[in-house]
Amino acid sequence: MCLPVTSDYNQVYRLADPEALTAFMLKQAVQINRDKGSNEMKESLSSRCAQFLATYREKCSEGAPLGQLILPESLKLMPLYVNSILKNDAVSGGSEMTVDDKVWQMELIRGMRTEDVMPLIYPRVMPVSDLQINESEEMKELPKPVRASFDFLDNSKAYIIDNGVLLFVWVGSACPQTWVQDVFGVGAANQIDTESGIIPEKDNAHSRALRRIIQLLPRGIRQRKTFVVVEKGGLEGWMKKFLVEDKSGAANTSYVDYLVDIHRKIRDLIS
């Protein structure tokens, strides 16, 4: 094995791989949680995140004001990813999960490739109800994603939410009747069959677009289980864990709140 080394901190941070680091920290979280418990796991990951961000601040941007949060470009999303790790069912799942489900998730993560870890930690959320494919057309790329937060969901649209293991088609309560009719063959969103998890194959532009998007999703660690979810006066509680930027329970903070906490830890380490 040949590993390059350098004494230049700017070089270290410029070449840092956030996805590899996230995959490593997720697997480490599972191990620490199993060996030492949830509290020590959360403190260990948050401290490590604050430490490598504080080191960047100390070595690469010494002149900046202490109250200013400065993150390396390569690792600027690490607080988001670490907070998402802390919410993952494999380390934070409580009484709502069976022991079998939790152990299955733990073992799934231990063998995951980096490219499979990222959507599990930060799911893809993509609007789909505005897209159409006519018979002579072809779609080669996925639509541009939105942030994984309820604030970025519009109830007049439908979205795909994909974490590589589970796939949700979320239909807003005010989604256009024409799209609902074209895709599901019913006259209103509240008439959609949400039990079967099947996307009907229909010969129209909206149906072709939705099915093509699902085909274009990167291959996951296993065959995805599909759920169709229709909005009913807000977001269902169990689904909040897939919108990882939001607060999803008493013990889980939002991304914004976690970023404030990491900034405080960085200031404490520097001062």
CYANA upper distance limits for C-alpha pairs under 8 A (distance plus 0.5 A):
  6 THR  CA     11 GLN  CA      7.95
  6 THR  CA     12 VAL  CA      7.81
  8 ASP  CA     12 VAL  CA      7.07
  9 TYR  CA     13 TYR  CA      6.80
  9 TYR  CA     56 TYR  CA      7.96
  9 TYR  CA     59 LYS  CA      7.14
  9 TYR  CA     60 CYS  CA      7.35
 10 ASN  CA     14 ARG  CA      6.43
 10 ASN  CA     60 CYS  CA      6.70
 11 GLN  CA     15 LEU  CA      6.70
 12 VAL  CA     16 ALA  CA      6.60
 13 TYR  CA     56 TYR  CA      7.95
 13 TYR  CA     72 PRO  CA      7.12
 13 TYR  CA     74 SER  CA      7.21
 13 TYR  CA     75 LEU  CA      8.22
 14 ARG  CA     72 PRO  CA      8.14
 14 ARG  CA     73 GLU  CA      8.00
 14 ARG  CA     74 SER  CA      6.72
 15 LEU  CA     74 SER  CA      7.83
 16 ALA  CA     74 SER  CA      6.61
 16 ALA  CA     75 LEU  CA      7.67
 17 ASP  CA     21 LEU  CA      6.72
 17 ASP  CA     74 SER  CA      7.55
 17 ASP  CA     75 LEU  CA      8.26
 18 PRO  CA     22 THR  CA      6.48
 18 PRO  CA     74 SER  CA      7.13
 18 PRO  CA     75 LEU  CA      6.23
 18 PRO  CA     77 LEU  CA      8.42
 18 PRO  CA     78 MET  CA      7.39
 19 GLU  CA     23 ALA  CA      6.70
 19 GLU  CA    114 THR  CA      7.04
 19 GLU  CA    115 GLU  CA      8.28
 19 GLU  CA    118 MET  CA      7.28
 20 ALA  CA     24 PHE  CA      6.68
 20 ALA  CA    114 THR  CA      6.57
 21 LEU  CA     25 MET  CA      6.63
 22 THR  CA     26 LEU  CA      6.57
 22 THR  CA     78 MET  CA      8.02
 22 THR  CA     81 TYR  CA      7.16
 22 THR  CA     82 VAL  CA      7.74
 22 THR  CA    117 VAL  CA      8.38
 22 THR  CA    118 MET  CA      8.18
 23 ALA  CA     27 LYS  CA      6.83
 23 ALA  CA    113 ARG  CA      8.36
 23 ALA  CA    114 THR  CA      6.06
 23 ALA  CA    117 VAL  CA      6.41
 23 ALA  CA    118 MET  CA      7.98
 24 PHE  CA     28 GLN  CA      6.59
 25 MET  CA     29 ALA  CA      6.43
 25 MET  CA     45 LEU  CA      7.74
 25 MET  CA     82 VAL  CA      8.25
 25 MET  CA     85 ILE  CA      8.49
 26 LEU  CA     30 VAL  CA      6.95
 26 LEU  CA     85 ILE  CA      6.42
 26 LEU  CA    109 ILE  CA      8.28
 27 LYS  CA     31 GLN  CA      6.94
 27 LYS  CA    109 ILE  CA      7.01
 27 LYS  CA    110 ARG  CA      6.35
 28 GLN  CA     32 ILE  CA      6.60
 29 ALA  CA     33 ASN  CA      6.37
 29 ALA  CA     41 MET  CA      6.42
 29 ALA  CA     42 LYS  CA      8.38
 29 ALA  CA     45 LEU  CA      7.69
 29 ALA  CA     85 ILE  CA      8.17
 29 ALA  CA     86 LEU  CA      8.44
 29 ALA  CA     91 VAL  CA      7.45
 30 VAL  CA     34 ARG  CA      6.70
 30 VAL  CA     90 ALA  CA      7.16
 30 VAL  CA     91 VAL  CA      6.37
 30 VAL  CA    106 MET  CA      6.93
 30 VAL  CA    110 ARG  CA      8.44
 31 GLN  CA     35 ASP  CA      6.66
 32 ILE  CA     36 LYS  CA      5.99
 32 ILE  CA     37 GLY  CA      7.19
 32 ILE  CA     38 SER  CA      8.37
 32 ILE  CA     40 GLU  CA      7.95
 32 ILE  CA     41 MET  CA      5.88
 33 ASN  CA     37 GLY  CA      4.92
 33 ASN  CA     38 SER  CA      5.56
 33 ASN  CA     40 GLU  CA      7.89
 33 ASN  CA     41 MET  CA      5.80
 33 ASN  CA     91 VAL  CA      6.71
 36 LYS  CA     40 GLU  CA      6.81
 36 LYS  CA     41 MET  CA      7.63
 37 GLY  CA     41 MET  CA      6.81
 38 SER  CA     42 LYS  CA      6.70
 38 SER  CA     91 VAL  CA      7.50
 38 SER  CA     92 SER  CA      7.78
 39 ASN  CA     43 GLU  CA      6.77
 40 GLU  CA     44 SER  CA      6.43
 41 MET  CA     45 LEU  CA      6.76
 42 LYS  CA     46 SER  CA      6.63
 42 LYS  CA     86 LEU  CA      7.01
 43 GLU  CA     47 SER  CA      6.40
 44 SER  CA     48 ARG  CA      6.65
 45 LEU  CA     49 CYS  CA      6.65
 45 LEU  CA     82 VAL  CA      7.63
 46 SER  CA     50 ALA  CA      6.64
 46 SER  CA     82 VAL  CA      7.78
 46 SER  CA    262 ILE  CA      7.79
 47 SER  CA     51 GLN  CA      6.48
 47 SER  CA    265 LYS  CA      8.17
 48 ARG  CA     52 PHE  CA      6.89
 49 CYS  CA     53 LEU  CA      6.85
 49 CYS  CA     78 MET  CA      7.77
 49 CYS  CA     79 PRO  CA      7.49
 49 CYS  CA     82 VAL  CA      7.94
 49 CYS  CA    262 ILE  CA      8.27
 50 ALA  CA     54 ALA  CA      6.36
 50 ALA  CA    262 ILE  CA      6.30
 50 ALA  CA    263 HIS  CA      8.14
 50 ALA  CA    265 LYS  CA      6.51
 50 ALA  CA    266 ILE  CA      5.90
 51 GLN  CA     55 THR  CA      6.59
 51 GLN  CA    266 ILE  CA      7.46
 51 GLN  CA    269 LEU  CA      7.94
 52 PHE  CA     56 TYR  CA      6.92
 53 LEU  CA     57 ARG  CA      6.90
 53 LEU  CA     71 LEU  CA      6.98
 53 LEU  CA     72 PRO  CA      8.03
 53 LEU  CA    266 ILE  CA      7.51
 54 ALA  CA     58 GLU  CA      6.60
 54 ALA  CA    266 ILE  CA      5.53
 54 ALA  CA    267 ARG  CA      8.15
 54 ALA  CA    269 LEU  CA      7.22
 54 ALA  CA    270 ILE  CA      7.07
 55 THR  CA     59 LYS  CA      6.42
 55 THR  CA     60 CYS  CA      8.49
 56 TYR  CA     60 CYS  CA      5.84
 56 TYR  CA     61 SER  CA      7.57
 56 TYR  CA     71 LEU  CA      7.91
 56 TYR  CA     72 PRO  CA      7.38
 57 ARG  CA     61 SER  CA      5.61
 57 ARG  CA     62 GLU  CA      6.73
 57 ARG  CA     70 ILE  CA      7.13
 57 ARG  CA     71 LEU  CA      7.82
 58 GLU  CA     62 GLU  CA      5.82
 58 GLU  CA    270 ILE  CA      7.46
 61 SER  CA     70 ILE  CA      8.47
 64 ALA  CA     68 GLN  CA      7.51
 66 LEU  CA    267 ARG  CA      7.27
 67 GLY  CA    267 ARG  CA      8.02
 69 LEU  CA    263 HIS  CA      6.87
 71 LEU  CA     75 LEU  CA      7.34
 71 LEU  CA     76 LYS  CA      5.71
 72 PRO  CA     76 LYS  CA      6.09
 77 LEU  CA     81 TYR  CA      6.88
 78 MET  CA     82 VAL  CA      6.42
 79 PRO  CA     83 ASN  CA      6.51
 79 PRO  CA    255 TYR  CA      8.13
 79 PRO  CA    258 TYR  CA      7.69
 79 PRO  CA    259 LEU  CA      6.64
 79 PRO  CA    262 ILE  CA      7.73
 80 LEU  CA     84 SER  CA      6.72
 80 LEU  CA    245 GLU  CA      7.93
 80 LEU  CA    255 TYR  CA      6.31
 80 LEU  CA    258 TYR  CA      8.41
 80 LEU  CA    259 LEU  CA      8.06
 81 TYR  CA     85 ILE  CA      6.70
 81 TYR  CA    121 ILE  CA      7.09
 81 TYR  CA    122 TYR  CA      7.61
 82 VAL  CA     86 LEU  CA      6.85
 83 ASN  CA     87 LYS  CA      7.07
 83 ASN  CA    253 THR  CA      8.20
 83 ASN  CA    254 SER  CA      8.47
 83 ASN  CA    255 TYR  CA      7.15
 83 ASN  CA    258 TYR  CA      7.21
 84 SER  CA     88 ASN  CA      6.87
 84 SER  CA    121 ILE  CA      6.21
 84 SER  CA    122 TYR  CA      7.48
 84 SER  CA    244 VAL  CA      6.38
 84 SER  CA    245 GLU  CA      8.19
 85 ILE  CA     91 VAL  CA      8.41
 85 ILE  CA    121 ILE  CA      6.70
 86 LEU  CA     91 VAL  CA      7.23
 86 LEU  CA     92 SER  CA      7.08
 86 LEU  CA    252 ASN  CA      8.17
 87 LYS  CA     91 VAL  CA      7.73
 87 LYS  CA     92 SER  CA      6.18
 87 LYS  CA     93 GLY  CA      8.41
 87 LYS  CA    241 LYS  CA      7.85
 87 LYS  CA    244 VAL  CA      8.26
 87 LYS  CA    252 ASN  CA      6.76
 88 ASN  CA     92 SER  CA      6.28
 88 ASN  CA     93 GLY  CA      7.54
 88 ASN  CA    121 ILE  CA      7.83
 88 ASN  CA    241 LYS  CA      8.43
 89 ASP  CA     93 GLY  CA      4.59
 89 ASP  CA     94 GLY  CA      8.36
 89 ASP  CA    102 LYS  CA      7.39
 89 ASP  CA    105 GLN  CA      7.88
 90 ALA  CA    102 LYS  CA      6.06
 90 ALA  CA    103 VAL  CA      7.90
 90 ALA  CA    105 GLN  CA      5.88
 90 ALA  CA    106 MET  CA      5.69
 91 VAL  CA    106 MET  CA      8.39
 93 GLY  CA     97 MET  CA      6.69
 93 GLY  CA    102 LYS  CA      7.57
 97 MET  CA    101 ASP  CA      6.78
 97 MET  CA    102 LYS  CA      7.05
 98 THR  CA    102 LYS  CA      6.92
 99 VAL  CA    103 VAL  CA      6.66
100 ASP  CA    104 TRP  CA      6.54
101 ASP  CA    105 GLN  CA      6.76
102 LYS  CA    106 MET  CA      6.74
103 VAL  CA    107 GLU  CA      6.69
104 TRP  CA    108 LEU  CA      6.51
105 GLN  CA    109 ILE  CA      6.70
106 MET  CA    110 ARG  CA      6.87
107 GLU  CA    111 GLY  CA      7.25
108 LEU  CA    112 MET  CA      6.88
109 ILE  CA    117 VAL  CA      8.08
112 MET  CA    116 ASP  CA      6.66
112 MET  CA    117 VAL  CA      6.85
112 MET  CA    221 ILE  CA      7.86
113 ARG  CA    117 VAL  CA      6.88
114 THR  CA    118 MET  CA      7.18
115 GLU  CA    119 PRO  CA      8.24
116 ASP  CA    120 LEU  CA      7.23
116 ASP  CA    164 GLY  CA      7.16
116 ASP  CA    220 GLY  CA      6.85
116 ASP  CA    221 ILE  CA      6.97
117 VAL  CA    121 ILE  CA      6.69
118 MET  CA    122 TYR  CA      6.38
118 MET  CA    123 PRO  CA      8.08
119 PRO  CA    123 PRO  CA      4.92
119 PRO  CA    124 ARG  CA      6.72
119 PRO  CA    162 ASP  CA      7.63
119 PRO  CA    163 ASN  CA      5.12
119 PRO  CA    164 GLY  CA      6.49
120 LEU  CA    163 ASN  CA      5.03
120 LEU  CA    164 GLY  CA      6.69
120 LEU  CA    165 VAL  CA      7.97
121 ILE  CA    163 ASN  CA      8.01
121 ILE  CA    244 VAL  CA      8.47
122 TYR  CA    148 ALA  CA      7.73
122 TYR  CA    163 ASN  CA      7.69
122 TYR  CA    242 PHE  CA      8.37
122 TYR  CA    244 VAL  CA      7.18
123 PRO  CA    148 ALA  CA      7.30
123 PRO  CA    161 ILE  CA      6.95
123 PRO  CA    162 ASP  CA      5.89
123 PRO  CA    163 ASN  CA      4.98
123 PRO  CA    164 GLY  CA      8.33
123 PRO  CA    242 PHE  CA      7.07
123 PRO  CA    243 LEU  CA      8.00
123 PRO  CA    244 VAL  CA      8.41
124 ARG  CA    145 PRO  CA      6.92
124 ARG  CA    146 VAL  CA      8.35
124 ARG  CA    148 ALA  CA      7.80
124 ARG  CA    160 ILE  CA      8.07
124 ARG  CA    161 ILE  CA      6.07
124 ARG  CA    162 ASP  CA      5.62
124 ARG  CA    163 ASN  CA      6.91
125 VAL  CA    145 PRO  CA      5.83
125 VAL  CA    146 VAL  CA      6.14
125 VAL  CA    147 ARG  CA      7.27
125 VAL  CA    148 ALA  CA      6.61
125 VAL  CA    159 TYR  CA      7.04
125 VAL  CA    160 ILE  CA      6.14
125 VAL  CA    161 ILE  CA      5.05
125 VAL  CA    162 ASP  CA      7.15
126 MET  CA    143 PRO  CA      6.79
126 MET  CA    144 LYS  CA      6.93
126 MET  CA    145 PRO  CA      4.93
126 MET  CA    146 VAL  CA      6.48
126 MET  CA    159 TYR  CA      5.80
126 MET  CA    160 ILE  CA      5.73
126 MET  CA    161 ILE  CA      7.18
127 PRO  CA    143 PRO  CA      7.70
127 PRO  CA    144 LYS  CA      8.39
127 PRO  CA    145 PRO  CA      7.59
127 PRO  CA    146 VAL  CA      8.12
127 PRO  CA    157 LYS  CA      7.39
127 PRO  CA    158 ALA  CA      6.40
127 PRO  CA    159 TYR  CA      4.77
127 PRO  CA    160 ILE  CA      6.97
128 VAL  CA    143 PRO  CA      8.09
128 VAL  CA    157 LYS  CA      8.02
128 VAL  CA    158 ALA  CA      6.23
128 VAL  CA    159 TYR  CA      5.81
128 VAL  CA    160 ILE  CA      7.27
128 VAL  CA    209 ALA  CA      8.22
128 VAL  CA    210 LEU  CA      6.90
129 SER  CA    157 LYS  CA      6.18
129 SER  CA    158 ALA  CA      5.61
129 SER  CA    159 TYR  CA      7.60
129 SER  CA    175 CYS  CA      8.43
129 SER  CA    179 TRP  CA      7.09
129 SER  CA    206 HIS  CA      7.74
129 SER  CA    210 LEU  CA      8.37
130 ASP  CA    157 LYS  CA      8.14
131 LEU  CA    206 HIS  CA      6.92
131 LEU  CA    209 ALA  CA      6.49
131 LEU  CA    210 LEU  CA      8.17
132 GLN  CA    205 ALA  CA      5.16
132 GLN  CA    206 HIS  CA      5.28
132 GLN  CA    207 SER  CA      8.29
132 GLN  CA    208 ARG  CA      7.61
132 GLN  CA    209 ALA  CA      5.63
133 ILE  CA    137 GLU  CA      6.32
133 ILE  CA    138 GLU  CA      7.27
133 ILE  CA    139 MET  CA      7.73
133 ILE  CA    204 ASN  CA      8.47
133 ILE  CA    205 ALA  CA      5.11
133 ILE  CA    206 HIS  CA      7.19
133 ILE  CA    208 ARG  CA      6.42
133 ILE  CA    209 ALA  CA      5.70
134 ASN  CA    138 GLU  CA      8.49
134 ASN  CA    204 ASN  CA      7.92
134 ASN  CA    205 ALA  CA      5.61
134 ASN  CA    208 ARG  CA      8.39
135 GLU  CA    205 ALA  CA      7.95
139 MET  CA    209 ALA  CA      8.28
139 MET  CA    212 ARG  CA      7.68
140 LYS  CA    216 LEU  CA      8.03
141 GLU  CA    216 LEU  CA      7.70
142 LEU  CA    213 ILE  CA      6.62
142 LEU  CA    216 LEU  CA      7.15
142 LEU  CA    217 LEU  CA      7.98
143 PRO  CA    213 ILE  CA      8.47
146 VAL  CA    152 PHE  CA      7.09
147 ARG  CA    152 PHE  CA      6.82
147 ARG  CA    245 GLU  CA      8.38
148 ALA  CA    152 PHE  CA      7.83
148 ALA  CA    242 PHE  CA      7.89
148 ALA  CA    243 LEU  CA      5.05
148 ALA  CA    244 VAL  CA      6.38
148 ALA  CA    245 GLU  CA      6.38
148 ALA  CA    246 ASP  CA      8.48
149 SER  CA    153 LEU  CA      7.66
149 SER  CA    243 LEU  CA      5.36
149 SER  CA    244 VAL  CA      7.10
149 SER  CA    245 GLU  CA      5.78
149 SER  CA    246 ASP  CA      6.22
150 PHE  CA    235 LEU  CA      8.25
150 PHE  CA    243 LEU  CA      7.12
150 PHE  CA    246 ASP  CA      7.75
153 LEU  CA    157 LYS  CA      8.32
153 LEU  CA    159 TYR  CA      8.46
154 ASP  CA    158 ALA  CA      8.50
154 ASP  CA    172 GLY  CA      7.49
155 ASN  CA    171 VAL  CA      7.93
155 ASN  CA    172 GLY  CA      4.44
155 ASN  CA    173 SER  CA      6.19
155 ASN  CA    174 ALA  CA      6.00
155 ASN  CA    175 CYS  CA      6.90
155 ASN  CA    231 GLU  CA      8.15
156 SER  CA    172 GLY  CA      6.02
156 SER  CA    173 SER  CA      7.26
156 SER  CA    174 ALA  CA      4.89
156 SER  CA    175 CYS  CA      4.67
156 SER  CA    176 PRO  CA      7.17
157 LYS  CA    171 VAL  CA      7.08
157 LYS  CA    172 GLY  CA      6.03
157 LYS  CA    174 ALA  CA      7.70
157 LYS  CA    175 CYS  CA      5.39
157 LYS  CA    176 PRO  CA      7.87
158 ALA  CA    169 VAL  CA      7.54
158 ALA  CA    170 TRP  CA      6.01
158 ALA  CA    171 VAL  CA      4.85
158 ALA  CA    172 GLY  CA      6.19
158 ALA  CA    175 CYS  CA      7.01
159 TYR  CA    168 PHE  CA      8.50
159 TYR  CA    169 VAL  CA      6.30
159 TYR  CA    170 TRP  CA      5.64
159 TYR  CA    171 VAL  CA      7.07
160 ILE  CA    167 LEU  CA      7.58
160 ILE  CA    168 PHE  CA      6.15
160 ILE  CA    169 VAL  CA      5.21
160 ILE  CA    170 TRP  CA      6.72
161 ILE  CA    167 LEU  CA      6.38
161 ILE  CA    168 PHE  CA      5.50
161 ILE  CA    169 VAL  CA      6.99
161 ILE  CA    170 TRP  CA      7.79
161 ILE  CA    242 PHE  CA      8.28
162 ASP  CA    166 LEU  CA      6.55
162 ASP  CA    167 LEU  CA      5.08
162 ASP  CA    168 PHE  CA      6.84
163 ASN  CA    167 LEU  CA      7.24
163 ASN  CA    242 PHE  CA      8.36
164 GLY  CA    218 PRO  CA      8.41
164 GLY  CA    219 ARG  CA      8.06
164 GLY  CA    220 GLY  CA      5.19
164 GLY  CA    221 ILE  CA      7.22
164 GLY  CA    222 ARG  CA      8.29
164 GLY  CA    224 ARG  CA      7.15
165 VAL  CA    220 GLY  CA      6.91
165 VAL  CA    221 ILE  CA      7.31
165 VAL  CA    222 ARG  CA      6.99
165 VAL  CA    223 GLN  CA      7.62
165 VAL  CA    224 ARG  CA      5.48
165 VAL  CA    225 LYS  CA      7.32
166 LEU  CA    224 ARG  CA      5.64
166 LEU  CA    225 LYS  CA      5.56
166 LEU  CA    226 THR  CA      6.68
166 LEU  CA    227 PHE  CA      8.24
167 LEU  CA    224 ARG  CA      6.63
167 LEU  CA    225 LYS  CA      6.51
167 LEU  CA    226 THR  CA      5.22
167 LEU  CA    227 PHE  CA      6.69
168 PHE  CA    226 THR  CA      6.33
168 PHE  CA    227 PHE  CA      5.30
168 PHE  CA    228 VAL  CA      6.24
168 PHE  CA    229 VAL  CA      7.27
169 VAL  CA    226 THR  CA      8.16
169 VAL  CA    227 PHE  CA      6.79
169 VAL  CA    228 VAL  CA      5.29
169 VAL  CA    229 VAL  CA      6.53
170 TRP  CA    228 VAL  CA      6.67
170 TRP  CA    229 VAL  CA      5.30
170 TRP  CA    230 VAL  CA      6.38
170 TRP  CA    231 GLU  CA      7.65
171 VAL  CA    175 CYS  CA      6.99
171 VAL  CA    189 ALA  CA      7.70
171 VAL  CA    228 VAL  CA      8.16
171 VAL  CA    229 VAL  CA      6.64
171 VAL  CA    230 VAL  CA      5.26
171 VAL  CA    231 GLU  CA      6.60
172 GLY  CA    189 ALA  CA      8.37
172 GLY  CA    230 VAL  CA      6.69
172 GLY  CA    231 GLU  CA      5.62
173 SER  CA    189 ALA  CA      6.91
173 SER  CA    190 ASN  CA      8.26
173 SER  CA    230 VAL  CA      7.16
173 SER  CA    231 GLU  CA      5.67
173 SER  CA    232 LYS  CA      7.19
173 SER  CA    233 GLY  CA      8.29
174 ALA  CA    189 ALA  CA      8.40
175 CYS  CA    179 TRP  CA      7.83
175 CYS  CA    180 VAL  CA      7.73
175 CYS  CA    189 ALA  CA      7.69
176 PRO  CA    180 VAL  CA      7.05
177 GLN  CA    181 GLN  CA      6.52
177 GLN  CA    187 GLY  CA      6.84
177 GLN  CA    188 ALA  CA      6.35
177 GLN  CA    189 ALA  CA      7.88
178 THR  CA    182 ASP  CA      6.54
179 TRP  CA    183 VAL  CA      6.52
179 TRP  CA    206 HIS  CA      7.01
180 VAL  CA    184 PHE  CA      6.09
180 VAL  CA    185 GLY  CA      7.29
180 VAL  CA    186 VAL  CA      6.97
180 VAL  CA    187 GLY  CA      7.34
180 VAL  CA    188 ALA  CA      6.94
180 VAL  CA    189 ALA  CA      6.76
181 GLN  CA    185 GLY  CA      4.90
181 GLN  CA    186 VAL  CA      5.41
181 GLN  CA    187 GLY  CA      6.03
181 GLN  CA    188 ALA  CA      7.83
182 ASP  CA    202 LYS  CA      7.79
182 ASP  CA    204 ASN  CA      7.14
182 ASP  CA    206 HIS  CA      6.73
182 ASP  CA    207 SER  CA      6.70
183 VAL  CA    199 ILE  CA      7.99
183 VAL  CA    200 PRO  CA      7.32
183 VAL  CA    201 GLU  CA      8.43
183 VAL  CA    202 LYS  CA      7.31
183 VAL  CA    206 HIS  CA      6.83
183 VAL  CA    207 SER  CA      5.25
183 VAL  CA    210 LEU  CA      8.50
184 PHE  CA    192 ILE  CA      7.04
184 PHE  CA    199 ILE  CA      7.64
184 PHE  CA    200 PRO  CA      6.73
186 VAL  CA    191 GLN  CA      6.71
186 VAL  CA    192 ILE  CA      6.95
187 GLY  CA    191 GLN  CA      7.52
188 ALA  CA    192 ILE  CA      7.69
189 ALA  CA    230 VAL  CA      7.19
190 ASN  CA    230 VAL  CA      7.46
192 ILE  CA    230 VAL  CA      8.25
193 ASP  CA    197 GLY  CA      8.34
193 ASP  CA    228 VAL  CA      8.35
194 THR  CA    227 PHE  CA      7.58
194 THR  CA    228 VAL  CA      5.59
194 THR  CA    229 VAL  CA      6.77
194 THR  CA    230 VAL  CA      8.05
195 GLU  CA    227 PHE  CA      8.38
195 GLU  CA    228 VAL  CA      8.16
196 SER  CA    227 PHE  CA      8.45
197 GLY  CA    225 LYS  CA      8.46
197 GLY  CA    226 THR  CA      5.78
197 GLY  CA    227 PHE  CA      5.24
197 GLY  CA    228 VAL  CA      6.09
198 ILE  CA    226 THR  CA      7.74
198 ILE  CA    227 PHE  CA      8.37
198 ILE  CA    228 VAL  CA      8.33
199 ILE  CA    211 ARG  CA      8.04
200 PRO  CA    207 SER  CA      8.42
201 GLU  CA    207 SER  CA      7.34
201 GLU  CA    208 ARG  CA      8.30
201 GLU  CA    211 ARG  CA      8.33
202 LYS  CA    207 SER  CA      6.26
202 LYS  CA    208 ARG  CA      7.76
203 ASP  CA    207 SER  CA      7.36
203 ASP  CA    208 ARG  CA      7.47
204 ASN  CA    208 ARG  CA      6.69
205 ALA  CA    209 ALA  CA      6.71
206 HIS  CA    210 LEU  CA      6.89
207 SER  CA    211 ARG  CA      6.73
208 ARG  CA    212 ARG  CA      6.45
209 ALA  CA    213 ILE  CA      6.68
210 LEU  CA    214 ILE  CA      7.00
211 ARG  CA    215 GLN  CA      6.84
212 ARG  CA    216 LEU  CA      6.74
213 ILE  CA    217 LEU  CA      7.04
220 GLY  CA    224 ARG  CA      7.63
231 GLU  CA    235 LEU  CA      6.91
231 GLU  CA    236 GLU  CA      8.32
232 LYS  CA    236 GLU  CA      8.29
235 LEU  CA    239 MET  CA      7.41
235 LEU  CA    240 LYS  CA      7.51
236 GLU  CA    240 LYS  CA      7.35
237 GLY  CA    248 SER  CA      8.36
239 MET  CA    243 LEU  CA      7.86
240 LYS  CA    244 VAL  CA      7.77
240 LYS  CA    246 ASP  CA      7.87
240 LYS  CA    247 LYS  CA      8.48
240 LYS  CA    248 SER  CA      6.18
241 LYS  CA    248 SER  CA      6.32
244 VAL  CA    248 SER  CA      8.25
244 VAL  CA    254 SER  CA      8.08
244 VAL  CA    255 TYR  CA      8.12
245 GLU  CA    254 SER  CA      5.96
245 GLU  CA    255 TYR  CA      5.33
245 GLU  CA    256 VAL  CA      8.16
246 ASP  CA    253 THR  CA      7.81
246 ASP  CA    254 SER  CA      5.03
246 ASP  CA    255 TYR  CA      6.99
247 LYS  CA    252 ASN  CA      6.36
247 LYS  CA    253 THR  CA      5.33
247 LYS  CA    254 SER  CA      4.64
247 LYS  CA    255 TYR  CA      8.17
248 SER  CA    252 ASN  CA      6.28
248 SER  CA    253 THR  CA      7.60
248 SER  CA    254 SER  CA      8.01
249 GLY  CA    253 THR  CA      8.02
253 THR  CA    257 ASP  CA      6.58
253 THR  CA    258 TYR  CA      6.61
254 SER  CA    258 TYR  CA      6.65
255 TYR  CA    259 LEU  CA      6.53
256 VAL  CA    260 VAL  CA      6.93
257 ASP  CA    261 ASP  CA      6.89
258 TYR  CA    262 ILE  CA      6.67
259 LEU  CA    263 HIS  CA      6.62
260 VAL  CA    264 ARG  CA      6.82
261 ASP  CA    265 LYS  CA      6.85
262 ILE  CA    266 ILE  CA      6.66
263 HIS  CA    267 ARG  CA      6.76
264 ARG  CA    268 ASP  CA      6.74
265 LYS  CA    269 LEU  CA      6.73
266 ILE  CA    270 ILE  CA      6.73
267 ARG  CA    271 SER  CA      6.50
